[in-house]
């Protein structure tokens, strides 16, 4: 037992006062004898004995009463079993990602967690609260009650390392209690290494009762027809009970099509046909689980003619003019000596057709061209310098050509899942008229092959860029070296390699991925572009690149939806933003990942345990009670004992 005010114990010397008083009252009686008072003497003896007992009892109660009062003012207590951590700083890490929309026993997980914090966190407790996108340092529950009640779901996924780094940077004098409230969706063991071993870390993992969920994964152009697009909507189902759901397609707010999804597995692709025109809408489903992944926003621009320029001898480039016809393309060809470098930035695709050497000036120009979203197609020449070709290709990625090999090879394998051929074939073809080459360069790269030789070496591959692709052939395809120009593969290969995602693709960006957006615009000195819709607007980071503007949106917008890019009040282009689908799977069991950490069933349980383990057992109230009891006992002795 310890005392908060041990100096008060010196007052125990006051106990000598009632003892002295008692001794004074117990002085010897003087004897007086009277005649014929035999019975009076007997009564006197009994009375004196009774008086002595009463006075001893009163002395005892008064000593105990005074002692209890002194002990009560000294405030005795027993130390708690976790007293060394009683002054720890408290940090709450609250996961407000979209997976916390799931419903538990008492409602949505995030809403219930907020209610528990408001209900069970002591009002005088100072703490810091971190969410996925906000931080409240050294506050109390009264100060942030409103902010907690209005807390929204964040498009940013739960990143444990980021939260731990913020706590480490917030230096405090005491040790730390860290309470992490998360459903642990997507939590990996490597992320847990960011937790300091010296912290008292506790996980609270609310669990969803409904594990089934359906997510719209993506939207893509399945097939391009003369007057229509056939778009594919890829859906993914999680859980064991996949019920049939309605799916609807909207352009702006106008319903275009609606049907029912009949599940046959974990994935499903639903096809819709829409006109070849501007489309600025969304596809949506209705399920009883997570809501954030039920709508997918996308935009398709009306097809424009694609500008294609080839650099090389016109005799060898004649086949390109038959592919890039005037109804869909603006095609032109230049010899290297007559090339107008100023015209390159206006192109969507540039073909380098069997150039013996790529000049340094052209290398620099094409590097900038690819960064702005232009596709580059490189066809080597038998006279090409390997060193010069590798110097050029190094601008775009890790790909190297090796020395020319003079051996005939058949082109036998097609990568049907590659974007170049994804929508070309109705079924995978294993046996077709194989084209061949008489000589070829070797290609060393980690990028997958689009077309392969019979010996599994690469004939055609691509180096993806943020906004474009650089395609590389392993051999010249002139008629002396190859019959590839006579193959049915020649048209879809070059047709799809020239397609510009800016003009023919679907605009559907994920919030937070920060993929650049290229906009055709000429800006003045003080002009900027903004992105907005009726609910939200923001100004992205932008870089002017001659006749284009490169936009980086970082973590904006805050809400998914369809937006327009504006130059002042002039709309330039439609763009769409969606939430990342990384938290759609609710079947993850966090118990194995968190096996080495303390996991509490609820916030209430955590604070109850914390108070039990860290609150000293105060005894002064008991001593006050004992003092009152002894006071009552003294009164009873005075009245009842004669």
C-alpha positions in Angstrom: 0.0 0.0 0.0 1.2 3.5 -0.9 0.1 7.0 0.0 -0.3 10.1 -2.1 0.3 12.4 0.9 2.5 10.4 3.3 3.4 13.5 5.3 -0.1 13.5 6.8 0.7 10.3 8.6 2.7 12.4 11.1 -0.7 13.4 12.5 -0.9 9.9 13.9 0.9 11.3 16.9 -2.4 13.0 17.8 -3.6 9.5 18.9 -1.8 10.2 22.2 -4.5 12.9 23.0 -7.4 10.5 23.5 -5.1 8.2 25.4 -4.1 11.0 27.8 -7.8 12.0 28.3 -8.6 8.4 29.0 -5.9 8.0 31.6 -7.1 11.2 33.3 -10.7 9.9 33.4 -9.4 6.6 34.9 -7.9 8.2 38.1 -8.4 6.1 41.3 -11.7 6.7 43.2 -11.5 7.8 46.9 -13.2 5.3 49.2 -15.9 6.5 51.6 -17.5 4.1 54.0 -21.0 4.5 55.4 -23.0 2.5 58.0 -25.8 0.2 56.8 -24.8 0.7 53.2 -23.8 -2.9 52.4 -26.1 -3.1 49.3 -24.9 0.4 48.1 -21.3 -0.8 48.2 -22.1 -3.8 46.0 -23.9 -1.5 43.4 -20.9 0.9 43.5 -18.5 -1.9 42.7 -20.6 -3.1 39.7 -21.0 0.5 38.4 -17.2 1.1 38.5 -16.5 -2.1 36.5 -19.1 -1.2 33.9 -17.7 2.3 33.6 -14.2 1.0 33.0 -15.3 -1.2 30.1 -17.3 1.6 28.6 -14.3 4.0 28.7 -12.0 1.4 27.2 -14.5 0.8 24.3 -14.8 4.5 23.8 -11.0 4.9 23.7 -10.7 2.2 21.1 -13.4 3.6 18.9 -12.0 7.1 19.1 -8.4 6.0 18.3 -9.7 4.0 15.3 -11.9 6.9 14.2 -9.0 9.4 14.4 -6.6 6.9 12.7 -9.1 6.3 9.8 -9.5 10.0 9.2 -5.7 10.5 9.1 -5.3 7.6 6.7 -8.2 8.9 4.5 -6.5 12.3 4.2 -3.2 10.6 3.3 -5.0 8.9 0.4 -3.7 5.3 0.5 -3.8 3.2 -2.7 -2.6 0.0 -4.3 -0.6 0.3 -7.5 -2.3 -1.0 -10.7 -0.7 -4.0 -12.4 0.1 -1.8 -15.5 1.0 1.4 -13.7 4.1 2.1 -15.8 2.0 2.8 -18.9 -0.6 4.9 -17.1 0.8 8.1 -18.7 1.0 6.7 -22.2 -0.2 9.0 -25.1 -3.2 7.5 -26.9 -3.5 7.3 -30.7 -6.6 6.1 -32.5 -6.1 4.9 -36.1 -9.6 4.7 -37.7 -10.0 3.0 -41.1 -12.6 4.9 -43.1 -12.0 3.2 -46.4 -14.9 1.9 -48.4 -14.8 -1.7 -47.1 -16.0 -0.2 -43.8 -19.4 0.3 -45.5 -20.1 -3.4 -44.8 -22.8 -4.1 -42.3 -22.0 -5.8 -39.0 -24.3 -6.9 -36.2 -25.1 -3.3 -35.2 -25.0 -1.6 -38.5 -22.3 -0.3 -40.9 -18.8 -0.9 -39.5 -17.6 2.7 -39.7 -20.7 4.2 -38.3 -20.7 1.8 -35.4 -17.0 2.4 -34.6 -17.6 6.2 -34.5 -20.6 5.7 -32.1 -18.5 3.5 -29.8 -15.7 6.1 -29.7 -18.1 8.8 -28.8 -19.8 6.7 -26.2 -16.9 5.0 -24.4 -13.9 7.4 -24.8 -13.5 9.3 -21.5 -14.3 13.0 -21.9 -11.1 14.1 -20.1 -8.9 11.8 -22.2 -6.5 13.5 -24.5 -5.7 11.6 -27.7 -4.8 11.9 -31.4 -7.0 10.5 -34.2 -5.8 9.5 -37.6 -8.0 8.5 -40.5 -7.1 7.6 -44.1 -7.2 11.2 -45.2 -7.2 13.4 -42.0 -5.4 13.8 -38.7 -6.5 15.4 -35.4 -3.6 15.8 -33.0 -3.8 16.2 -29.2 -7.5 16.7 -28.9 -10.4 15.4 -26.9 -13.8 13.9 -27.7 -15.7 17.2 -27.1 -13.5 19.1 -29.6 -13.9 16.7 -32.5 -17.4 15.3 -31.8 -18.9 17.1 -34.8 -16.0 16.1 -37.2 -16.4 12.4 -36.1 -20.1 12.4 -36.7 -19.7 13.9 -40.2 -16.7 11.7 -41.1 -17.1 10.4 -44.7 -15.6 7.4 -46.5 -12.3 8.0 -48.1 -11.3 7.0 -51.6 -7.8 6.4 -50.3 -7.3 2.8 -49.2 -6.2 2.0 -45.6 -2.4 2.4 -45.5 -1.0 1.2 -42.2 2.6 2.2 -43.0 1.5 5.8 -43.6 -0.4 6.0 -40.3 2.5 4.5 -38.4 5.0 6.9 -40.1 2.8 9.9 -39.0 2.7 8.6 -35.4 6.5 8.1 -35.3 7.1 11.7 -36.6 4.9 13.0 -33.8 7.4 12.9 -31.0 6.0 12.9 -27.5 7.5 12.5 -24.0 5.6 9.4 -23.0 5.2 5.9 -24.5 2.4 5.3 -26.9 -0.9 3.4 -26.9 -2.0 2.8 -30.5 -5.5 1.5 -31.2 -6.0 0.5 -34.8 -9.7 0.1 -35.8 -9.9 -1.6 -39.1 -11.6 -4.5 -40.8 -8.1 -5.5 -42.1 -9.1 -5.8 -45.7 -6.0 -6.1 -47.8 -3.7 -5.9 -44.7 -0.4 -7.6 -45.4 2.2 -9.0 -42.9 4.9 -6.7 -44.4 2.7 -3.7 -43.5 2.7 -4.8 -39.8 6.5 -4.4 -39.7 6.0 -0.6 -39.6 4.6 -0.9 -36.1 7.1 0.0 -33.4 7.7 -2.9 -31.0 7.9 -0.6 -28.0 4.3 0.6 -28.5 1.3 -0.9 -26.8 -0.6 -1.7 -30.0 -4.1 -3.1 -30.0 -6.2 -4.0 -33.0 -10.0 -3.8 -33.1 -11.4 -5.6 -36.1 -15.1 -5.2 -36.7 -16.4 -8.0 -38.8 -19.0 -7.8 -41.6 -21.9 -10.3 -41.3 -22.6 -10.1 -45.1 -19.5 -11.4 -47.0 -21.1 -11.5 -50.4 -20.4 -8.6 -52.7 -20.6 -7.8 -56.4 -18.2 -5.2 -58.0 -18.1 -3.5 -61.4 -14.5 -4.1 -62.2 -14.0 -2.2 -65.5 -15.6 -1.1 -68.8 -13.9 -1.6 -72.1 -14.6 -1.5 -75.9 -15.2 -5.1 -76.9 -15.6 -4.4 -80.6 -15.7 -1.4 -82.9 -18.4 -1.6 -85.7 -19.1 0.8 -88.5 -21.7 2.8 -86.5 -21.6 1.3 -83.1 -19.3 0.4 -80.2 -19.9 -2.9 -78.4 -18.7 -2.2 -74.9 -18.0 -4.9 -72.3 -18.7 -4.5 -68.6 -16.6 -6.8 -66.4 -18.2 -7.7 -63.1 -16.7 -9.7 -60.3 -18.6 -11.5 -57.5 -17.2 -12.4 -54.1 -18.8 -14.8 -51.7 -20.6 -18.1 -52.1 -24.1 -16.8 -52.8 -24.3 -14.9 -56.1 -27.8 -13.7 -56.7 -29.1 -12.4 -60.0 -28.8 -8.6 -60.0 -30.1 -5.8 -62.3 -27.6 -3.8 -64.3 -28.3 -0.5 -66.1 -26.4 1.7 -68.5 -26.9 5.5 -68.5 -25.7 8.2 -70.8 -25.8 11.4 -68.8 -28.9 10.7 -66.8 -30.8 9.0 -69.6 -31.3 5.2 -69.3 -29.9 3.4 -72.4 -30.3 -0.2 -71.4 -31.2 -2.4 -68.5 -31.0 -6.2 -68.0 -30.4 -8.9 -65.4 -27.0 -10.5 -64.6 -27.2 -14.3 -64.5 -24.2 -15.6 -62.6 -22.3 -18.7 -63.8 -19.1 -18.1 -61.9 -17.0 -15.5 -60.1 -16.7 -13.2 -63.2 -19.1 -12.1 -65.8 -18.9 -9.8 -68.8 -22.1 -8.0 -69.9 -22.1 -6.5 -73.4 -24.0 -3.4 -74.5 -24.1 -1.7 -77.9 -24.0 2.1 -78.1 -23.7 4.6 -81.0 -20.3 5.8 -82.2 -20.7 9.2 -80.6 -19.8 11.1 -77.4 -20.8 9.0 -74.4 -20.6 10.5 -70.9 -22.3 8.2 -68.5 -22.1 5.2 -66.2 -23.1 1.7 -65.6 -24.7 0.7 -62.3 -25.9 -2.4 -60.4 -27.8 -2.8 -57.2 -26.7 -5.2 -54.4 -27.1 -5.3 -50.6 -23.5 -5.1 -49.7 -20.8 -2.5 -50.5 -22.2 0.5 -52.3 -19.0 2.2 -53.5 -18.2 -0.3 -56.2 -21.7 -0.5 -57.7 -21.3 2.4 -60.1 -18.6 2.8 -62.8 -18.3 6.1 -64.6 -16.7 6.3 -68.1 -16.5 8.6 -71.1 -16.0 7.8 -74.8 -15.3 10.6 -77.2 -16.7 10.7 -80.7 -14.2 9.0 -83.1 -11.8 11.3 -84.8 -9.4 10.6 -87.6 -6.1 9.4 -86.4 -2.9 11.0 -87.7 -0.3 8.5 -88.7 3.1 9.4 -90.2 5.7 6.9 -91.4 9.4 7.7 -91.9 11.2 5.5 -94.5 11.4 4.7 -98.1 8.1 5.1 -99.9 8.6 1.8 -101.8 8.8 -0.1 -98.5 5.9 1.9 -96.9 3.2 1.3 -99.6 1.5 -1.4 -97.5 0.8 1.2 -94.7 -1.2 3.4 -97.0 -3.5 0.5 -97.7 -4.1 -0.1 -94.0 -4.4 3.6 -92.9 -7.2 4.6 -95.3 -8.5 8.1 -95.5 -11.9 7.3 -94.0 -10.3 6.7 -90.6 -6.8 8.0 -90.8 -4.8 11.0 -92.0 -1.7 9.1 -93.3 1.5 10.6 -94.7 5.0 9.3 -95.5 8.3 11.0 -95.5 11.9 10.0 -96.2 14.2 10.8 -93.4 16.0 13.5 -95.4 12.7 15.3 -96.1 11.1 14.9 -92.6 9.5 18.0 -91.2 10.2 17.7 -87.4 7.5 20.3 -86.6 4.8 18.0 -88.0 5.6 15.2 -85.6 3.9 16.7 -82.6 0.6 16.7 -84.5 0.6 12.9 -85.0 -1.0 10.2 -83.0 1.3 7.4 -84.2 4.7 7.4 -86.0 6.1 4.4 -87.8 9.9 4.2 -88.2 10.1 1.8 -91.2 13.5 0.2 -91.7 15.7 3.2 -91.0 19.4 2.3 -91.1 20.0 4.7 -88.3 17.8 6.9 -86.0 19.4 10.4 -85.7 19.9 11.8 -82.2 17.5 14.7 -82.9 14.8 12.3 -84.0 15.4 10.2 -80.9 14.9 13.2 -78.6 11.8 14.3 -80.5 10.2 10.8 -80.4 10.9 10.5 -76.6 8.9 13.7 -76.0 6.3 12.5 -78.5 5.7 9.2 -76.6 5.5 11.1 -73.3 2.6 13.2 -74.7 0.6 10.1 -75.6 1.8 9.2 -79.1 2.5 5.6 -80.2 5.8 4.7 -81.8 6.2 1.7 -84.1 9.8 0.6 -84.7 10.6 -1.7 -87.6 14.4 -2.4 -87.9 16.3 -2.7 -91.1 18.8 -5.4 -92.0 21.3 -2.6 -92.2 20.4 -1.1 -88.8 23.2 -0.5 -86.4 22.4 -2.6 -83.2 24.2 0.1 -81.1 22.2 2.9 -82.6 18.9 1.0 -82.3 19.5 0.1 -78.6 20.4 3.7 -77.9 17.1 4.8 -79.3 15.0 2.0 -77.6 16.7 2.8 -74.2 14.7 6.0 -74.1 11.5 4.0 -73.5 12.4 1.0 -71.4 14.6 -2.0 -70.9 14.7 -3.6 -74.3 17.8 -4.5 -76.3 18.3 -5.9 -79.8 21.0 -8.6 -80.4 22.9 -9.3 -83.6 21.1 -10.2 -86.8 20.4 -13.9 -87.3 20.2 -15.2 -90.9 17.8 -18.1 -90.4 14.2 -18.6 -91.5 11.6 -18.6 -88.7 7.8 -19.1 -88.6 5.6 -16.7 -86.6 3.3 -19.2 -84.9 2.0 -17.7 -81.6 -0.5 -14.9 -81.0 -1.1 -13.2 -77.6 -4.9 -13.1 -77.8 -5.1 -11.2 -74.5 -2.9 -8.4 -75.6 -4.8 -5.1 -76.4 -3.6 -5.3 -80.0 -5.5 -8.6 -80.6 -8.0 -8.6 -77.8 -11.1 -7.8 -79.9 -9.9 -9.2 -83.2 -10.7 -12.9 -83.0 -14.0 -14.5 -82.0 -12.1 -17.5 -80.8 -8.4 -18.4 -80.3 -6.9 -19.8 -83.5 -4.2 -22.5 -83.1 -3.7 -23.3 -86.7 -3.4 -20.6 -89.4 -1.1 -19.8 -92.3 2.0 -18.9 -90.5 4.0 -15.9 -91.8 7.8 -16.1 -91.7 11.0 -14.0 -91.8 14.3 -14.8 -93.5 16.4 -13.0 -90.9 15.7 -11.3 -87.6 17.3 -9.6 -84.6 17.1 -11.1 -81.1 15.1 -9.2 -78.5 16.0 -9.2 -74.8 13.2 -7.8 -72.7 10.9 -8.6 -69.7 7.9 -7.3 -71.7 5.6 -10.1 -73.0 5.5 -11.0 -76.6 2.5 -9.9 -78.8 3.7 -12.2 -81.7 6.2 -15.0 -81.2 8.3 -17.3 -83.4 8.0 -21.1 -83.3 11.1 -21.2 -81.0 9.2 -18.9 -78.5 11.5 -15.9 -79.3 9.9 -12.5 -79.8 8.7 -11.2 -83.2 6.7 -8.2 -81.9 6.5 -6.7 -78.4 5.6 -3.4 -76.7 7.0 -1.1 -74.1 4.1 0.5 -72.3 4.4 4.2 -71.5 2.1 6.2 -69.2 -0.1 7.4 -72.1 1.1 5.4 -75.1 3.1 2.4 -76.3 6.3 1.8 -78.2 6.0 -1.3 -80.4 9.2 -3.1 -81.6 9.5 -5.7 -84.4 12.4 -8.1 -84.4 12.7 -8.1 -88.2 12.1 -6.1 -91.3 8.8 -6.9 -92.9 9.6 -6.0 -96.5 8.6 -8.6 -99.1 12.2 -9.7 -99.6 12.6 -10.6 -95.9 9.1 -11.6 -94.9 5.7 -12.6 -96.2 4.1 -10.8 -93.2 2.5 -8.2 -95.5 0.5 -11.0 -97.1 -0.7 -12.4 -93.8 -4.2 -11.7 -92.5 -2.4 -10.5 -89.3 -1.0 -7.4 -91.0 -4.1 -5.3 -90.9 -5.3 -5.8 -87.3 -1.7 -5.5 -86.1 -0.9 -2.1 -87.6 -4.5 -0.9 -87.3 -4.6 -1.4 -83.5 -1.0 -0.3 -82.9 -2.0 3.1 -84.3 -5.0 3.6 -82.2 -4.7 6.5 -79.8 -6.3 5.9 -76.4 -6.9 9.7 -76.2 -9.2 9.5 -79.3 -10.6 6.0 -79.4 -10.4 4.7 -75.8 -12.5 4.9 -72.7 -11.7 7.6 -70.2 -12.1 6.0 -66.7 -9.4 7.1 -64.3 -9.0 5.7 -60.7 -8.9 8.3 -58.0 -5.4 8.4 -56.3 -3.5 6.6 -59.1 -2.3 9.9 -60.5 -2.2 8.7 -64.2 -1.6 11.7 -66.4 -4.4 13.0 -68.7 -3.4 14.6 -72.0 -5.7 17.4 -73.3 -5.5 19.0 -76.7 -5.4 22.7 -75.8 -3.4 25.9 -76.5 -3.1 28.0 -73.4 -2.0 31.6 -72.9 0.5 32.7 -70.4 -1.9 33.0 -67.4 -4.5 30.5 -68.5 -5.2 27.3 -66.6 -7.5 24.3 -67.0 -10.0 23.2 -64.3 -12.0 20.1 -63.9 -15.5 20.3 -62.5 -19.0 18.9 -62.4 -22.1 20.2 -60.5 -20.9 18.9 -57.2 -17.1 19.5 -57.2 -14.4 21.3 -58.9 -10.6 21.4 -58.6 -7.5 22.6 -60.5 -5.1 19.8 -61.3 -1.3 20.1 -61.6 -0.7 20.9 -65.3 2.2 21.1 -67.7 2.0 22.8 -71.1 3.5 20.7 -73.9 3.3 22.8 -77.1 -0.3 22.0 -78.3 -1.2 19.7 -75.4 -1.6 20.1 -71.6 -0.6 17.3 -69.3 -2.8 17.0 -66.2 -2.1 15.2 -62.9 -5.0 15.0 -60.5 -3.2 13.4 -57.5 -5.9 12.5 -54.9 -8.7 14.5 -56.6 -11.6 14.5 -57.1 -12.9 13.4 -53.7 -16.1 11.9 -55.1 -16.3 9.6 -58.1 -18.3 10.9 -61.1 -18.3 12.3 -64.6 -16.4 15.6 -65.0 -15.5 18.0 -67.8 -12.2 19.8 -68.4 -12.7 23.5 -68.8 -10.6 26.3 -70.2 -12.3 29.1 -68.3 -15.9 28.5 -69.2 -15.2 26.6 -72.4 -15.7 22.7 -72.0 -12.8 20.9 -73.8 -13.1 17.2 -72.9 -15.1 14.7 -70.8 -13.2 12.8 -68.1 -14.5 10.2 -65.6 -13.2 9.2 -62.2 -13.9 6.0 -60.2 -12.9 4.6 -56.8 -10.3 1.9 -56.8 -11.8 -1.6 -56.4 -9.1 -2.9 -54.1 -11.4 -3.4 -51.1 -14.3 -5.2 -52.7 -13.4 -8.6 -51.4 -14.9 -9.0 -47.9 -13.9 -12.7 -47.5 -10.5 -11.9 -46.0 -9.9 -13.4 -42.5 -7.5 -11.1 -40.6 -7.0 -13.5 -37.7 -3.9 -15.2 -39.2 -2.3 -11.9 -40.2 -2.8 -10.4 -36.7 -1.8 -13.5 -34.7 1.1 -11.8 -33.1 -0.9 -8.7 -31.9 -3.5 -8.1 -29.3 -7.0 -8.1 -30.8 -9.9 -6.7 -28.7 -13.5 -7.5 -29.5 -14.7 -3.9 -29.2 -13.8 -0.3 -28.2 -15.8 -0.7 -25.0 -13.8 -3.7 -24.0 -10.5 -2.0 -24.7 -11.2 1.1 -22.5 -12.7 -1.1 -19.7 -9.5 -3.2 -19.7 -7.4 -0.1 -19.9 -9.0 1.4 -16.8 -8.9 -1.8 -14.9 -5.3 -2.4 -15.6 -4.0 1.1 -15.2 -6.2 2.7 -12.5 -4.7 2.6 -9.0 -7.0 1.1 -6.3 -7.9 4.1 -4.2 -8.5 3.2 -0.5 -9.3 6.6 1.1 -13.1 6.1 0.6 -12.9 2.9 2.6 -11.2 4.7 5.4 -13.9 7.4 5.4 -16.5 4.7 5.6 -14.7 3.0 8.5 -14.4 6.4 10.3 -18.2 6.9 10.0 -18.7 3.4 11.3 -16.5 4.0 14.3 -18.3 7.3 14.9 -21.7 5.5 14.9 -20.3 2.8 17.1 -19.1 5.4 19.7 -22.6 6.9 19.7 -24.1 3.5 20.3 -21.7 2.8 23.1 -22.5 6.1 24.8 -26.2 5.3 24.7 -26.3 1.5 25.4 -23.4 0.8 27.6 -24.0 1.9 31.2 
